[in-house]
Amino acid sequence: MNFMDSYCVWRQLMRPPAGVDEETLDISTDLLVSDEYLLSVANLVEFGIFDPPKVDVISFLDEILVRATVLIAEGDSEVGQAARNLHAYAALSRQLYRQYLEHPASEVRTGL
């Protein structure tokens, strides 16, 4: 999936899946925080402004992916499914942000 494909999928989702217990709720909340950082991607696509946050978003998302992976392995069917959904959203967010950092700003189309 290329940068614009990732962006379009992420924009359609725009909210991480909900959690079903304390741990998955914490992961869902952290993904809301990561979405705030990923708004810099929207600024690039929609306005041509490349201004990545000073936070290490990739490491933040990597940590979320590890936490979700543990819950997938340990969780019952409801927790495991919630963790899989959160993991998928975090993986998409990570892919989009990595592509954002690598993408030449001059090649981004504006006005999506």
Secondary structure, DSSP 8 states (H G I E B T S, - for coil): --HHHHHHHHHHH-S----SSHHHHHHHHHHHHHHHHHHHHHHHHHH------SS-HHHHHHHHHHHHHHHHHH--HHHHHHHHHHHHHHHHHHHHHHHHHHS-GGG-----
